[in-house]
Amino acid sequence: MNKGISIYKGLTSKLVLLQHGLGVFMMIMLLLLVFVQVLLRAFNVPLMGIEELLILPTIWLYMLGSANASEERSQISVDILDVFMKNEKVLTVIHVIKNIVSLIIGVVLTYWMFNFFSYSLDLWKLSPLLSIPMFFVESALFIGLLLMTIYTFSDLIISIRKAKTYFAHLNKKGGI
């Protein structure tokens, strides 16, 4: 069991590294495109289609940023029960249920995005001005949701382990 966990942690750490590297690349690409656009406007030389090029890194950055927030557990959440409820048993169960519901939603959305991803690949739509394959833009949705679902699964495993440890500790003390 421990070997499986270490393999999982190794894979997720490589995944996070790849995700961060891709995010840095997209950020540099976005900055360069904006710089070129500002420079060309300063010299009154229009470049048709630069806004179309800006869509690619922008959408990828949105989705990679969401996946990054999911990996860091810094997504916006309303954990009002944590503030008002002091019963650790109930909170532990609620965290497991919350992660199960989040995982179900993530799996459904990832499945839908996979279908959209396949459709986009089959259709091979092109952007109107520069004829850029929109597949590269639309694939960000699937990749981002897949990453978020993987990190949600990780959170579920962590919350189940915490619950198991917590309830095992209670049983040793003699009370549930």
N, C-alpha and C positions, 0 to 999 in steps of 0.2 A: 504494500500500500504506500509506503514512504517513497519507494522508487518511482511510482506513478506520479506522485505529487511533485517530486523534483523534476521529472521530465516535463510536467505541465508548467511548472514555474520557469523552466528553461525556455520552453516554447513561447510563453507569454512575454518573457523579457526580450526575446528576439523580435517578437511581433511589435512590442512597444518601441524598440530601437528603430525598426523599419518604419513604423508609423511616424516617429519623431523626425527621422531623416527625410521622409516624403513631405512632411509638413514644412520643414526648413526649406526644402527645394521649392515648394509651391509659394512660400512667402518671398523668397528671392525672385522667383519668376514674376510674381505680382508686383513687387517693388520695381523691378526693371521695366516692366511694361508701363507702369504709371510714370516712371521717370522719362521713358521715351515719349510718351504721350505729352507730358508737360513740356519737354524740350522742343518737340515738333510744333506745338501750339505757340511757343514763344517766338519761333521763327516763322510763324504763320504758314506752315507746311502741313496740310491735312494728311492724315494717314487713315484711310478708310478701313474700318473693321477692327480697330484696336480694342473697342469695347467688347467685341465678340471674343477676342483672345483673352480678355480679362475674366470672362465667365469661368473658364477652366480652373485657374488657380483659386478663384474666389469660392466656388462650390466645394472644391476639394478641401480648402481650409476650414470652411464651415463644418463639414462632416468629420474631418480629422480632429478638429477642436472639440466637437461633441464626443467623439470616441475617447479623446484624451481626458476630458472631464469625467467621463464614465469610468475610465481606468483609474483615475486619481480619487474617485468617489467625491467629486466636487460639483456634480450636477446640482442644479437648483432643486430643492425638495422641501416639502412641507412636513416636517416631522414634529408636528404640534403635540402628538401623543407623548413624545420623549420629554417634553417640557412639563406637561400636566400630570402624567401618570408616573407613579413611583413604584409600582409593582413590577419587579424585574422579570418574574415568570411570564406575565402577560406581554411585556415589551419584547422579550426574547421570541415568543411565538409570533407576535405581530411583525417583527423584522423578517422572520422566515417567510411568513405569508406575503409580505410586501415584495420580497425578492422572487418568490414563485410567480406572483402576478406580473411583475416586471419582466421576468424571463418569458412568460407566455406571450405577452404583448410584443416583446423583442423578436421572438421566433416567428410570430405571425407577420410582423412588419418586414422582417428579413426575407421571409418566403415571398411576400408580395413584391419586394424589391428585386428578388432573384428573378421572378417572372418578368418584371419590367426590364431587368438587365438582359435577359434572354431575348425578349422582344426587340430591345434596342440593338442588340447584336445582329439579329436576323434582318431587321429593317434597314440598318446602317444609314440613319438619317444624316444629312449634311447641314451645316449651318448656312444661313441664306447668303452671306456675303463672301466668306472665305472658304466655304465648302469644307470646314473642319468636321470630321466625324463626331457627331454628338454623343456617340458611345463613350468617348473618353470623359465627357462631362457627366453623363447619366450614370456611369459606373461608380462614381463617387458615392451615390446614395446607397447602393448595395454594399459596398466595402465599408462605409461608415456604420451602417446598421449592423452588419455582420460583426464588426469589432465591438460595438456596444453590447451586442447580445453575448459575445464571448466574455466580456468583462462582467456582465450581469450574472452569467452562469458562475463565474468565479466568486462574485459576492454571495450568491446563494450557497455555494459550498462553504464559504467562511461563516455565514450566519448559521448554517446547520451544525457546523463543528462547534461554534460557540454555544448553541443551544444544547447540544449533546454534552459538552463539558459542564455547562451550568446545571443541567438536570441530573447528571451523574453526581455532581458535587452535593446537590440537594438530597439525593437518595442516600448518600453516605452519612449525611447529618441526620437522616431519619424523617424527612418530611417533604411531602408534596401535598 
